[in-house]
Amino acid sequence: MYAIIEAGGKQYKVSEGDVITVDVPMEAGHEVRIDKVLAMMGESKTELGKPYIEGAEVTAEVIETGKSKKVLIFKQRPRKGHRKLRGHRQPYSRLKIKEIKIQ
């Protein structure tokens, strides 16, 4: 059985035991319930939401949090002597999917 969930504005295909990386910072060691389930597929049934499935939720545990590699942003104006260099590190959380259920 697998589900398609929405977390942090992105969609992920998850099964029980999967580890996913989400762009939402959370505290490590906590349990998270994601109720934005777009679709669920099993051996015998398929259920689609409009846009979400009511009563469905995915339970996950936050394994770790951190920051990704630095992304450099460089801007330059031709012939003006204008140069700007900025950097950004996006925070992330790594989630382990524990349970997928529908009521």
Number of C-alpha atoms within 10 A of each C-alpha: 14 15 24 18 21 17 16 9 9 9 14 15 14 19 19 16 12 12 17 16 16 20 18 14 17 20 14 15 12 12 17 17 13 15 17 20 26 21 19 23 14 10 7 6 8 12 11 14 13 9 10 15 17 14 11 19 19 22 17 23 19 21 18 17 20 16 13 13 11 11 11 10 10 10 10 11 9 8 6 7 8 9 10 10 9 10 10 12 12 13 15 17 21 21 25 22 21 16 14 20 12 11 6
